[in-house]
Amino acid sequence: MVALRGKEIDAFLARPDAGRPIILLYGPDAGLVRERADALIASAVDDPNDPFSFVKLDGDELSAEPSRLVDEAMTVPLFGGRRAIRVRAGSRSFASGIDTLAEMSVKDCRIVIEAGELRPESPLRKVCERAKTAVAIGCYPDTERDLAKLMDDELRIANLRIAQDARAALMSFLGGDRQASRNELRKLTLYAHGKGEITLEDVMAVVADASELKLDPIVDGAFAGRPDIVETEFAKAMIAGTYPGVIISAAQRQAAWLHKSALAIADGTPASAVLDGGFPRLHFSRKPMVETALRNFSVARLAAIIEQLATAALDTRKQSTLAAAIAQRTLMAIAANAKRRG
């Protein structure tokens, strides 16, 4: 059984075994599957743009004619050299083609198969794990250690450091898809180019927007006077690994927006105009909760909440082990305050 795990995967990817030219990449992290496939193809051929050296095949099409995979793998390039085949597996099986190919002597050709999540009894996974000339590599969401290494690698390439609070916040936004995480990191390093050190403000300006939607229910629930929503959604955020300071930062931005909006309404601007205007435009699903928040708080009370949140933000940085408790207590206090109105 040839199913690599842990450090075996890194070792194989760094120096693929020529005796196992059939490589199955599968799992829920589609970005990691693509990234590893790209690397394996790049190291297998001199020019991926050469149609005589590199061929792409569709798995569902192969299912109707599995022998085509054998024909392609045994084809000798017109001008010599190495060859690679990339197969995107679909819903139909072409395992018989792999089974036949695994018994043949394949020279100077690498076959990389990309698939989604596969059960242990899946024909494709079974044949690749069983064959001596094949290998199966699972691609699962990055662990905290994987993300830390990914972050360090990208920062080293960009010659940048990162502040501790910024690092903790950034970790909460990464994971789930390797390519998406890497793209966010590269976007951040480009933004911070020449600064020397990435700050929490940089992370919030560049990366936080992509994850803001999951924080909206917590923040909106607090200002609308819904402690039940705050408690439920905050717990979900903690389970998902969200850094508590990020939630406080989102609440600070919302408090500032509400304060500005309350001032505009006090000066005679219709509430509907405030809700429909501005940038970024408020999503329609949030309007009822935000309208309630504007009714709940006066300008003076919002100013006091802005100070309360600033204190909480500082406390979460000073007492990182208590950050979750500090953030939740502050948001629950705002929710209780909202019920008093005025």
N, C-alpha and C positions, 0 to 999 in steps of 0.2 A: 504493500500500500504506500503510494507516494503522495502524501498530502503534507505540504510544508507548513510549519507554524513558527511564530516568534522570530528568533534570530536566524533560523534556517531560511526564512523568506528573504531577509536582507542580504544574506550571503549569496543566495541563488541569483537574486536580481543584480547584484554587483558583478557576479561572474557566472552567467548562465551555463549550465552543463550541456555541452554539445551532444552528449549521449541521450538527452531528454529534450528533443526539439519541439515536442507538442506541449504547449503550456495553456492550461485553463485558468482564467482569472474570473472569479465569481464572488457575489456577495452584495449586501445592501448599499455599500458605499460606491455608487456609480462613478464618482469623481476619482476615487482611488483606483478603481478598475481601469479607467481611461488613462490615468497617469502612469500606471505600471505598464499598460499595453504600449503607450507611446515610447516609454524608455526601452522596452524590449525590442520594438520594431526599429528604433533609431540605432541600436547597437547590433542589429542583425544584417542591415543592408547599408551600402555606401551612399545610395541616393534613394530616399523614399519616394521621390517624384518620378522615378524611372518605372514605367509600366511593365517592363520586362523583369524587374527585380522585385517589385512589390505589388501584391494583388489583394483586393478587398472582396470578401464574399459574404453573402447574406445567409444566415443559418436556415431560415425558413425555405429559401430556394434550394439549399443543399439537401434538405430533407427529401425532396422529390428525386434527387440524383446524388446520393452520398458518394458515389465513385468519383465524382468530379473533384472532390477534395484530394483524393489520391492522385489523380491525373495532374492537378496543379502542383502538388508537392514534389512529384517526380519529374516535373518539367525542368530541363536544363536551360538557363538563361541564354539568349541568343549570343551575347558577347561574354559569356562566362560570369564568374563572380557569385556572390551569395544572393539568396532569395528569401523573401518573407511573405507569409500569408496571414491576413487578419480576418477573423471570422466573428461576426456579431450574431450570437445565438438569439433565437426568437422563441416562439412557443412550440415549434415543431422539432422533433428529434432528428439528428443526423449522426447519432452515436455509432451506427454501423460503419460509417466512413472512417471514423476515428479508430474503431476496432481493427479495421483492415489495415489502415496506415501504421498503426502501432506495431504490427508484425513485420513491417518492411524496413529496409535500411534507407533512411532518409539522410541525405548528405547536403550540406550547405544550404539548408532551408529550415526556417523557423516558422512554426504554426502557432499563432497566438489567438486564443478564443476568448471572447468577452461575453460574460453572461451576468444575469442578475442573481438574486438569491436562489440557490439550488438545494433541495433536500438531499440528505445522504443517499436516498434510494433513486435519485434522478439518474437516468441512463447516461447522460453526458458526464456527470460527476463520477459515477461508478466506473465508467470505462477509463477515464483519465487517472483515477486513483489506482486502478488495477494494473494498468499498462506500465511496463518497465521503461518505456521510452517517452513517457508523459509525466506531467506533474500538475497537481491541482493546488491553487493558491487562493485561500479565502481572503476577501477584502472587506473588513469590518470598520465601523466608525472609529476614529482615532481615540485613544485613551488620553488622559491628562498628560501622561509622559510623552506620548506621540506628538501631541499638540505643542508641548514645551520644546521638543526637539525641532519641530517644524518652524516654530517662531524663532528659535535661536539661529537656525540655518539661514532664514531669510534676513534677519537682522545683521548677521555676520557678513553676508553678501553685500548689504547696503551700508555697512560700516556705521551702524546705529546702535545706541543703547536704548533701554526703555525703563521708565520709572516703575517702582514696585506697584503702586496703585493702578497705573496704566496697564501693567502686565496682567494683574488680576482681573481687571475689567475686560481686557481683550480676550482672555481665555473664555469668558462667558459667552462671547459672540462667535467662537469658532467651534468646529466639530460637525459631525453628520455627513459632510461631503468634503473629501480631501482637496479637490480642485477649488471648491468655493472658499475653503479656508485659506488656501495659498493665494488665491486672487485677492481676498480681503487684506492679507498681509502685504502683498506687493503694492496694492493701492495705498496702504498706510505708509509704507516706506518711501513711496514716491512723493506723497504729500509732505513727509517730514525730511525730505532730502536736504542735506546741508545743515540741519539743526543740531546734530550730534546726539540728542536724546529725545525720544518720543514721550510726550506727556499724556495725562488722562484727557486733557482737553483735545488733543490730537485724535485720540481713539474715539471720543464721543462725536467729534466733527466728521470723521470719515467712516467709521465702522458701525457706529450705533444705529444709524438710520435704517440699516437692513434688518435690525432686530427690534425696532421700536414698536412694531405692531403687537408683540407679545406682552409689552409692558403697559400698553394703553388701558386694558381693563383694570389693572391695579391702581393706576393713577386716577383714572376717571371715577372708579369706585370710591376712592378716598375723598375726592372733592365733592362728589354727589351725596356723601353721607351714607355710604353702603359698606359698613364694616364686614358684612358677610362676604361680599365680593372680594374685598381686600384680602381677607383671611384665606379664602379659597385660591385666588389667583396668585397670591404671594407664595403659598405652599407649592403650587405648580412650578413657579419660577425657581424656587430653591431646589426642587427635585431635578429640574433641567440644568442646574449648575450656574444659574445667573448670579453674577456678583451683586450683592445688596447695594453697594454704592452706585451702581448703574441705575437702579430703580429710584434711588433718591435724586440722582441727577435728572432723570426724566420728570420727577415730581417738581423739581426746581424750575425746569423749563415751562411746565404747565402752569405753575403758580405765577411765573412772570407774565405769561400770556394772559392768564385770567385777570391779573392786576391791570395790565394795559387795556384789556377789553372793558373792564369795569370802569376805568377812567373815561373811556370813550363813551360808554353808555351814560355815565353821569353828565357828560357834556352835551348829551342830546342825540347821539348816534343810536339808531334803532338796533335792538339786540339781533334782529335777523340779518342786518347788514354786517354786524361784527362777526357773526357765525359764518356767513357766506363769503366774506372777504378775507384778505390777508394771504400770506404764503408761509409755509405750505398750506394748501387748502384742507380744511377740516373734513375728514371722511364722514359721509352721511350717517354711518352707523354710530358715530360717537356724539352726534348732535344732541340727542335727548339728555344724556348724562352731563354734557358740558353746559347746556341750558340750565339744568338743575344747579350746577355748581355756581353759575353766575347769579342765580337767585339766592343761593345760600350765603354768599360772602359779600361783605362790603369792601370798599377799597382799603380801609384801615385794617380790617382783619386779614386781608390777603397780604398786606405788607408785613404783618406780624408772622404769618405763615412762612413767608419768604425767609425771614430771619430764623425761624424755627428749623427750616430745612437746611439752611446754611450751617447751623450748629450740628445738625445730624450728619451732614456730609463730612464735616471735620471729625466728628466722633467716630464715624465708620473707618476713617483712615487711621486714626490714632489707636483704635481698639479693634483691629481686624478680626479677632476671634469672637467679638460680640457684634460684628457688623449686621448680621441678619436680625438679631434681637432689636438692635437700635433702629434699623430701618422699618421693621414691622411695627414697633411701638409708635414711631413717629407718624406713620401712615394711618394707623388705627386712631391716633389722637386727632388727626385732621378729620377723619370720618366722623368721630364723635362731635367735634367742633362744628362740623357742617350742619348737624341736626338742630343746632341752636338758632341758625339763621341770623341774618342781619349783619 
